[in-house]
Amino acid sequence: MRLDIRKWGNSKAIRLPKKLLKEWDREPVAFDAEVKVQWLILTPIFKEQKALDVLFKDYTGDKDDYPFEIVDKG
């Protein structure tokens, strides 16, 4: 995939297409960049998932999806 370099203020920028970002199961928040033998290597950095985010990731609101046992105390 070819990515063009564009002027952005006093800097240069590369825009990452949505198609490229969808290669991961979650969206990166940043990239670690390094240059090795004239190659630019971008490594994605992802937001750390919180325990509740992981626990309720597939929860749709139905009580069948609720990950805990429902106890009737009445």
C-alpha positions, 0 to 999 in steps of 0.5 A: 500500500502506498502512503503519500507524505503531505505537508501539515503545518511546518511538518510532514505527515502520513495519513493512515487509511481506515482500511489499514487501521482495520487490520487490528482488532482495536484502534491504535492510540499511537505508533512507536517509530524507528528507522533501521537501514533506511526503513521506517518501522511503525509499531502500533501502541494500543490503549490498555483495556480496563477489566470492565471493558474486557468483561462487558465487551460483548454485552448487548443489554440482554440479561442472557449476556450478563456475566454474573449470576442474578440472585433474587433476594425478595 
